[in-house]
Amino acid sequence: MIIQATELTKKYGDLIAVDRVSLSVERGELVGVIGPDGAGKTTFLRMLAGALEPTAGNIVVNDKTFEKNRRELKEEVGYLSQVSQAYGDLTVWENIEFFGKIRKVRDWKERGERLLEFARLTEFKGRLADQLSGGMRQKLGICCAVIHQPKILILDEPTTGVDPVSRRELWLILASFLRNEMTILVATPYLNEAGRCNRVALFSQGKLLRYDSVPVLISGMSLHVFEIHSGNLKGAFDVVSEFDLARNLVVIGDRITFLVAEDFLDKVGTILNAVRSRIDEKAELKEISASLDNVFASLIKT
């Protein structure tokens, strides 16, 4: 175990941003942190990174605490906030130099060259960070965050607003770090990205609702997922929404998906009968495999 948070709490006046969260991370693990805006993800990660003091609770990182071993832990933890830490008025290489020297990395030039080559930023060494695309700037931020070769990397939504190609490249970079036994915690708004993680922590209103692998989270769901195909989606949606047993209705392409609790499975047929009799006699209903999206929707109750 490389990280252990126990009853971690952060308050701002009467507001409880993080509420007694306990969570452990194994060495070399990739942990995804998901939840709606305002769920406490950023506050939690900032406390784990030592950038924010908790109101209560304890954090042990690699058998050390920030209270007693802050200087050592600064060398063992890399942190990238939602806003890239790269300075916009410095070039790519000047950013590498700045973070290499401030981290007192003796061979920062060699490390910087390797990182930029891997991140495909070598040809942009002389470009100002402000003139980079969003994805390129995030890759530069990650390079700066790991120039000192930390054991732990904490990333707060590094792919938000980033184009699909750059998102894929960012995840390839993280995969290479994992192969070198780095431990990574990453907050992401994209549930398909969270599915890549060894374990996922689901936050809501400052609380940790679930923390487990995606297969376990899905198998532990007490809800079943159904979809209806109809030539009249709007009409079918209106009919299905009249049934209280159908929860979290979503239109996806040419179908409507919804969740049904175990206790109401024997009544699902009434939904199809209603749609066929009132809207579309050719409508079809089938149960499909649950996904992390369904777990998220059922727990957050959106």
N, C-alpha and C positions, 0 to 999 in steps of 0.2 A: 504494500500500500504506500503510495507516494503523497496522497492528499487526504486529510481527514478533517472535515468540517463538522462541528458538533454544536447543535442548538444555536446556529449562527443567526444573529438578529441585527437589523439596522433600522433605527427610528430617526425621523426628521420631525421633531415636535410630536404631534399626535399621529402623524402618518407612519405606519409600519411598512417600510419598503421591502424588507425581508424578515420573515416571521419564523424563527426557530427551525432553521433548515439544517438537517444532518445528512451528510453525503460523503462517501469515500470514493477515491479513484485509484485504480491499480496502476502500477508502473507500465508504461508503454501503451496505455489505453487511449482510445479516442472517444470522448464523451460529448454528445450533442446536448445543447441547452435550448429548449423551445418554450414558447408561451406567447400570449398576446402582448401588445404594447402595454407597458406599465405593470408587467407581471413580477418585476424584481430581478430580471436576468442580469442586466448591466450592473446593478448594485452588488449582486452576489459575486459576479466575476471580478469586479474591482476589489472586493474584500479578499478574494482568493489570491489576487495578484499583489496584495499589499499596498494598493493605491488608495484604499479607503479603510478607516478604522471601524470595526464593528462596535455596535452598542453593547452587545452581549454575545456570549458564545466563544468558542475556541477554534483556531485553525492551526493544524500541524502540517507542514509541508516538508517532505523528505526528512522527517524526524526533527524538524526545527520549527520555531515560532518567530513571527515577525517582531514580537516584543524583545526577544533576546538575540535573534540572529538576522536582523534586517539586512545588514550588509552582505552576508553570505547568500541570503535568499534572493537578493537583487541580481546576483550572478546566476542563479539557478532558474529564474522565472523570466520569461519573455511575455510582454503584454502588448496587444494591439487593440486600441479602442475603436469605437464606431467611426470616428474621424481619424483617417490615417495620420500617424505621428510624423510622417515625412514633412519637412518644411518646404512650402511651395516656392519660396524665393531662393532656394538652393537647388543646384543641379542634382541629378541622380547620384553622381559620384561624390559630390560634396555632402550629400546626406549620408552616404556610406561612411565617408571619412569622419563626419561629425559623430555619428553613433559609435563607430569603431573606437574613436579616441575617448569619448566620454565614458565608454565601457572599459577603457584601458585594455583594449585588445591589441596585443603586440603585433600579431600578423594580420591586422585588419585588411590590409591591401589584398593579400592572397585570398582571405575568406570572402572579401567583397567581390573580387573578380569571379570566384566560383559561384557565389550566390546570384550575381547578375547574369552570368552565363546560363545558369539553370533556369532562372526566371525569364529568360529571353529579353533582358533589358540592356545587354552590353552595348548595342548600337545606339542606345539613348543616354549614355553616360553624361553627355554634355547638355542634355535638355533639362530645363527647369521642371521641378516636380509639378508646378501649377499647370504646365503645358502637357502633362500626361493624361491619357484617358483614365476613367475611374478604375478600370481593372488593372491597368499598369501601375497606377499610384498605390493600389492596395498591395500588389506584389512587391513594390518597393518598400512599403511599410512592413511587410513580413520579413523582407531581407534585413531591414534595420532592427527588427525585434529579435532576430536570431543571430545577429553578427557575433554575439558573445557565446554562442552555442549553449543555450539554456537547456536544462533537463525537462522543463515544463513550458509549454506555449499556450497562452490564453488569448483567444480571439473573440471579439465582440462583433458579430454580424459582418464578417469581412467581405461577404459576397452581395450585400444589399446594394441594389442599383447597378450591379455589374453585369455586363453582357454575358450571354451563355458561354461563349468561347473562353472568355477570361475566367468565368466561374469554374469551368472544367480545368483550366490550367492551374488555378489556385488549389483545387483539390488534388491535382497531381503533385504539387509541391508539398502539400500536407502528407500525402501518402509516402513520399520519399523521406520525410522526417520520421514518420512512424517506423519505417524500416530500420532507422537508426536508433530505435527505442526511445524516441522523445514521447512524452505524455502530452496530449493535446485536449483542451476544452474549447469548444467552439459554439457560440450562440448563432443560430441561423433562423431566418423566417421561412426557409424553404424546407418543407417536410421531406421531400425526396432526398435532400442533403442529409437530414437527420438520420435517414435510413441507412446511411453509410457507416454510422457510428457503432461502436461496441455496445454502448449503453446510451440511453436518452433520459434526460431529466426534464420533466414537464412542470413548468411553473405557472401559477395563477394567483393573482392578488397577494403576492409575496410568499406564498406557500409552495412547498414541493409536493405536487400531487402524486407523481409516480416517478420511479427511477429504476429502469431495468432495460434489458435488451429489447429490440423491436419485436422479435418473435414472441417473447414472453408477454409484452404489453398487449399485443394483438390477441394471443390465445387467452389472456385473462379477461378479455372483454365479455361482459354479459349481454352484449347486444349483437344482433345479426343484421347484415347489410343486404338490402334488396334493391333491384333496379327495375323500372318500368320503361318499356319502349312503346312509344305512341307517335302517330302521325300528327297529333294535336297536343304538343307539349304543354302549352299554356293551360288548355282546358284540363288536361290530366293533372297538372300541378295543382290547380284549384281544387279538384276533387280529392286528391290525396291529402292535401293540407287540412281537409275537414276531419280527418281521422286523428284522434289524439295519440293513437298507438304508433303512428308514423312520426319519427323525430328527425330533425336535422336534414330537411329536404334540400337537395341541391340539384340544379340542372347542369348536366355535363354532356355537351354535344347533343346527341339525339335521344338522351335518356334522362330519367329522374332517379336519383338514388336517395334512400332514406334508411334510417335505423329502426329496428324493432327489438324490444326487450324479449327475453326468453319466455316470459309469462304470456305473451300475446302472439306467439308464433301461429297458434291455431286459428287466429282471426285475420291473418294476412290475406287470405283468399277473398275476404269481403272487400278489400281495397280494389283488387283486380276486377271483381264483379261490378263494382260501382263505376269504375272507369269504362269498362266495356259497355255497360248498359246506358251510360249517360254521354259518353264522349267518343269512344273509339272501340268498336267491337273486335278489332284486330290487335288491340293492345296486348303486350306480353309482359309477364312478371317472372323474375328469377332471382335466386339468392346468389350473391357473389362473395368472393373472399374479402375479408376485412383488411384495411390498410391502416397505416399510422395516422392518416388524415381522419379516419373514422374514430380512432382512439382519442385524438385531439378534440374532435367535435363533441364526442359524448362526455368527456371529462370537463371541458370548458363550458359545455351547454350553450353553444352559440345558436 
